[in-house]
Amino acid sequence: MANKPSIPKGTRDFLPEQSLKRQFIFDTARKVFQQFGYVPIETPAMENLDTLLGKYGEEGDKLIYKILNNGDFLAKASEEKLANKDSQSIAFEISDRALRYDLTVPFARFVVQNQNELSFPFKRYQIQPVWRADRPQKGRYREFYQCDVDVIGSNSLLSEAELLCIIDEVFTNLGLSDVRIRINNRKILSGIAASAGMSEHFQSMTVAIDKLDKIGVDGVKEEMLRNGLPEAGVKKVLNLIKLKGEVTATLKMLAGAVVGSEEAYKGIDEVKVVLKALPEAVREKVELDLTLARGLNYYTGAIIEVGHDDFPSSICGGGRYDDLTGIFGLKDMSGVGVSFGADRIYDLMEEKGLFPETLKASSQVLFVNFGKDEVMSAIHLAADLRTEGISAEVYPDEAKMKKQMKYANDKGVRFVVIIGEEEFKLKKATVKDMLSGDQDSLDQKELISFINDKLS
Amino acid sequence: MANKPSIPKGTRDFLPEQSLKRQFIFDTARKVFQQFGYVPIETPAMENLDTLLGKYGEEGDKLIYKILNNGDFLAKASEEKLANKDSQSIAFEISDRALRYDLTVPFARFVVQNQNELSFPFKRYQIQPVWRADRPQKGRYREFYQCDVDVIGSNSLLSEAELLCIIDEVFTNLGLSDVRIRINNRKILSGIAASAGMSEHFQSMTVAIDKLDKIGVDGVKEEMLRNGLPEAGVKKVLNLIKLKGEVTATLKMLAGAVVGSEEAYKGIDEVKVVLKALPEAVREKVELDLTLARGLNYYTGAIIEVGHDDFPSSICGGGRYDDLTGIFGLKDMSGVGVSFGADRIYDLMEEKGLFPETLKASSQVLFVNFGKDEVMSAIHLAADLRTEGISAEVYPDEAKMKKQMKYANDKGVRFVVIIGEEEFKLKKATVKDMLSGDQDSLDQKELISFINDKLS
């Protein structure tokens, strides 16, 4: 193979520094989820094709990666379809499995399949990659991680409040305490639609509102009118969802405007209960945003979305769904969950320089290799340092000093320890602090306490 | 969908307890790797099909999962092959990508592709799933994790020693300090072959020896003879590889028996250097086993394999390869690495009950939900506990006490906190220690220190 090798479009290799930073995000999220009693699950990358098909709309179906059956996959395929080169229907004859497209449908499948081994309400998190045959572009990949956290099997609004606390805690721990957490409720939107005489257009209304950030109020209005929504209703809706300001007052105004809509009252009450169950510090950060619609049809109550002023798209979002497992035959399982967009969070943190400096350091101490005798001291001292929890490595080759120092520098090593011929004889070591540039000569037996001191 | 949903044969869902245990293995390994200055990388699940093809032998190629091209994949496919239902060659016309089959080939591809951004010697670890369309059977899955650690870009034997230390440290930290670490060297085997006049049969000889554990000495002998290896040579080889006992003495005997084979001497020297570079505690555990061959053709020096007396197959293995990146056009990159079989290690640890009991506990404290007033105290106290690093959750529904206690029990929660009507009024809490069965009544403000005391 003469050409330089490559990877499929839309996929990425992660270099060490990137991997460490990604791991930092996952570890931070994981720790918070566990603090709140959420437990991890994993599902296979491959699902049966019929588990996934029809769950993401027609467009979604096209973006699912199908896996070619192994062995003589054409044996049973229709000759006529093959002759017609009917790719779309042949696909289902030669592929039984597919790569998961999100974590939500596999989670619903998991709950139904494993229901007898779970105790409900079941609080799970799941951090795994998903695959979509989308057109790659900046910030959009064909393989990316989702980081989902859900409660299923309870319709308590305390779960919504808990998820808002989790969101606040995760982002605060990532250094992003200034995210904007916005909530809304589909029942309010549905009540608004009803009070504007647009109940039958609800889906088309929410799809349009969902685009507000991108196309502006005029764009949304235009889209609604184009789709045949009555002008008076459109005006009323756009006026209502504009309501902003202090939450209690806003809800009161809203309640006055949607008189008679039980659905809206219910939504308003839900928002109140959720807010009441939040600790003061979190409540202060949560905004009510009636323009928040989220296109996804399966949401039935709360809608949550997290954004940041310095980032164009949302970095976390979700909501309440009353019947997700119904598609797999298990009814009456209400759930609520949010998904953290790990790749976007990564990009935002990178842009704002929020990753801890220490992440870069692959090891704290490097011992220079001066030859086969001297290196034996280094090996033993490195082992001693590790016992103390200090990461340490010995340069494997007896290379030029300059090369070894460059290696230490590239890897972000904090201390370089030199045991040359002289030091070896005297049981000494020269320690160079790469941060301060200081160089110290000390007895080998003082090394651990010396480095421990410097690190603390 | 009326049928209960399922997942593809050979794949698995992981329930929370299993996921936590798996995570424990990965975290333990990761921590050790980092202590030795190894850094993580990640590669995409999908590689270009031509990156993988031809790297795993003819059998391996058949086990690679190919991904169907999206869109009108049949458009460019040969009509003749379609008419003939020639699955094997059509596969390459309708699939450009495949799921990775191991981490070694993607690593070689990664090193070549990213060589300008890496500093060598490059010490990486990688913990990711791989996929093989193998026939599923006990302990063999179609999706499983590999956990690889390699040094590339140096031929120093200190790296072999370092990997042996890592192996010892990982298994000790997992509670498996009694693993058997066996080493050998392909150069010794090659020298043995030469001294027995069987150099031309080297590959066939190592493949046979590799089966020693399974088919015994007689079986190996039979296979060699059946493959046309000269009887005198076979006898000599089988006699030599039997050599066992104290390493230095064994190597001396061996040196006497392979007089004149430079290759064997080189291998013997390598083993000596590796052993010398090991701390006493690790050296004591390492056995020289001349019957260790490992079938894989790309090994050129040290061979390492780790087993356990209570487990039928190896749980970790690897070796030195002098030209892995050559297949992608980058010559002279010697490397050495081992792969930990996470799924097998899991099975062994499960069998021996080695996972820490505390892993099960999804949260340490559960607050019973007694209604909308009482639960507000619970929410605030739970938040306070989390600030102290104690995981705590509030049962979301106002369910029957029995149901809430069962939930706590199923989840392995250590403390159940009850704030009923009476406790709420008096700012008290009743704490039940699920481990001891003790029940205490205390002031709410004492809760944190009470639980901290019990936990420490």
Interface residues (C-beta under 8 A of the other chain):
Chain A: M1 A2 N3 K4 P5 S6 I7 P8 T11 R12 D13 F14 L15 P16 E17 S19 L20 R22 Q23 Q34 Q35 F36 G37 Y38 V39 P40 I41 E42 T43 P44 A45 M46 E47 N48 D50 T51 K62 L63 Y65 K66 I67 L68 N70 G71 D72 F73 L74 A75 A77 E79 L82 A83 K85 D86 S87 Q88 I90 A91 I94 S95 D96 R97 L99 R109 F110 V112 Q113 N114 E117 L118 S119 P121 K123 R124 P129 W131 A133 R142 E143 V151 S154 N155 S156 L158 S159 A161 E162 C165 E169 K276 A277 P279 I327 F328 G329 S362 S363 L366 N369 V375 M376 I379 H380 A383 R386 G389 S391 A392 E393 V394 Y395 P396 D397 K406 Y407 D410 K411 V413
Chain B: M1 A2 N3 K4 P5 S6 I7 P8 T11 R12 D13 F14 L15 P16 E17 S19 L20 R22 Q23 Q34 Q35 F36 G37 Y38 V39 P40 I41 E42 T43 P44 A45 M46 E47 N48 D50 T51 K62 L63 Y65 K66 I67 L68 N70 G71 D72 F73 L74 A75 A77 E79 L82 A83 K85 D86 S87 Q88 I90 A91 I94 S95 D96 R97 L99 R109 F110 V112 Q113 N114 E117 L118 S119 P121 K123 R124 P129 W131 A133 R142 E143 V151 S154 N155 S156 L158 S159 A161 E162 C165 E169 K276 A277 P279 I327 F328 G329 S362 S363 L366 N369 V375 M376 I379 H380 A383 R386 G389 S391 A392 E393 V394 Y395 P396 D397 K406 Y407 D410 K411 V413
